[in-house]
Amino acid sequence: MSKIWDAVIIGGGAAGLFCAGVAGQRGKKVLVLDHAEVLGEKIRISGGGRCNFTNLHSGPANFLSLNSHFVKSALARYSAQDFIKLVQSHGIGYHEKHQGQLFCDDSAKKIIDLLFAECAKGGAKIRNPVMVESISRDGDIWAIQTNAGIEKTKSVVMATGGLPVPAIGATTYSLDIAKQFGLNVIDPRPALVPLSFTSETFSNLNELAGLSLPVRISSGSKGSRYGACRFNEDLLLTHKGLSGPAVLQASSYWVEGETIHIDWLGAIELNSSFHCDEIFDNEDNRLRLTETILASVLPQRLARAFAEQRNLLGRKWAEVSKKDRQALKELITNWSVKPAGTLGWKKAEVMLGGVDTKELDGQTMMSRNYLGLYFIGECVDVTGHLGGHNFQWAWSSGFACAQAL
Ligand SMILES: Cc1cc2nc3c(=O)[nH]c(=O)nc-3n(C[C@H](O)[C@H](O)[C@H](O)COP(=O)(O)OP(=O)(O)OC[C@H]3O[C@@H](n4cnc5c(N)ncnc54)[C@H](O)[C@@H]3O)c2cc1C
């Protein structure tokens, strides 16, 4: 009789490899199949090559999902602290960069090595490149047809990730399998992605490419798919539009056709007792040029661009009408603009949407209707904020699944 695995994991990325290591160490016979020549490519390119592998503050509030409670059980059972202990046990140096974000001191390869070492410790087998051609069920046993033969298993774990960066092998395979078995899939769309603008709305701002500054940004609305958000983070102006942590975070909540709001002075107000009325209502400013006044709180190039947008460049404050002052104040503290779109899957860091969490048991990640069919990692409708939360979801969902195999 041919061998029957306890679990075959399709996809040897962050969630798949982690799950394989944990399940193997629990005594399960596990096989990982991946179509890529080289495994862990997304981990390798993550965090600018240093992998932001978790966040000290990772909790349910850092995730978008149609069911905001879904992540709670998995995050509680395998937390950021648990993964940090594992990183420490492998002697990997790391540091905190910003708001709890933990990065490798050296390179992301250390995390890939950790995952392979954990798999080896548990005796998990890894085969790649292997093409999975079909997945079917015969009673309690699953049959996985590949280009290298058939594998039989008690459980199948779908861990093929999301759609960002198609150049390194992203596919819809987990979503296809979910649909094949009648599971609902929430429409995927790019998230943590730069936003683009029409030349009309962006006006003279594309000349400021490379400029970065802290802002307060808000996007989404109470009625939209994942609600509304507000972040105080850095924004980066680029030739194509807006990027930087503030915009990436806002992009996950942005719905096509809706407006985003930027308070260019929000970060200054947050960190000091400054209020924008101090410059708009200050009569001592009467003889100063508009752009000079704005440059007291904004980078000079941006101050000039805003003054220019309102045709106030070179005008003394005393000459600026009440109406123009009000319009300028609105522009600077509540710049409301409709993005034309996103830069798409090529530039996105994660996928929004995926296998509907209603279809899965939050304790185990198993399908409610199909015994032995699991979905973990990014293919599930759970998307983290920027800052290490997406890897934490890969570890937590992989761990929850591994306990159930
Ligand atoms: C540029 C970039 C930077 C990022 N930086 C960070 C960061 O610093 N911190 C953070 O938390 N998150 C980061 N992310 C997100 C993070 O990489 C993902 O959320 C995480 O890798 C998801 O894990 P996963 O195991 O679900 O999917 P993946 O890690 O993407 O693994 C999926 C695996 O499935 C395989 N596969 C795909 N299709 C098939 C198929 N049909 N058959 C067989 N195998 C298949 C792939 O080859 C891959 O090995 C970043 C993403 C990008 C794109």
The ligand as an ORCA input file, in Angstrom:
! r2SCAN-3c Opt
* xyz 0 1
  C       7.921     43.090     -0.992
  C       7.241     42.476      0.209
  C       7.723     42.780      1.476
  C       7.073     42.249      2.607
  N       7.581     42.545      3.836
  C       6.950     42.058      4.942
  C       7.484     42.299      6.244
  O       8.578     42.861      6.408
  N       6.753     41.870      7.314
  C       5.579     41.170      7.170
  O       4.962     40.804      8.189
  N       5.108     40.872      5.950
  C       5.763     41.278      4.838
  N       5.280     40.961      3.600
  C       4.101     40.055      3.517
  C       4.546     38.607      3.770
  O       5.637     38.295      2.930
  C       3.390     37.629      3.479
  O       2.235     38.048      4.164
  C       3.754     36.213      3.921
  O       4.885     35.753      3.208
  C       2.569     35.266      3.668
  O       2.952     33.960      3.990
  P       2.287     32.741      3.219
  O       3.029     31.525      3.678
  O       0.832     32.788      3.343
  O       2.638     32.992      1.686
  P       4.074     33.022      0.979
  O       5.137     33.307      1.974
  O       3.890     33.931     -0.173
  O       4.288     31.531      0.462
  C       3.473     30.949     -0.528
  C       4.225     29.791     -1.142
  O       3.324     29.074     -1.985
  C       3.972     28.745     -3.196
  N       2.956     28.571     -4.240
  C       2.197     29.511     -4.824
  N       1.380     28.946     -5.721
  C       1.628     27.612     -5.713
  C       1.108     26.517     -6.427
  N       0.140     26.677     -7.336
  N       1.617     25.279     -6.182
  C       2.597     25.104     -5.255
  N       3.126     26.125     -4.544
  C       2.640     27.360     -4.762
  C       4.935     29.898     -3.443
  O       5.999     29.493     -4.273
  C       5.386     30.225     -2.009
  O       6.535     29.482     -1.666
  C       5.918     41.427      2.452
  C       5.459     41.120      1.174
  C       6.114     41.630      0.063
  C       5.592     41.272     -1.300
*
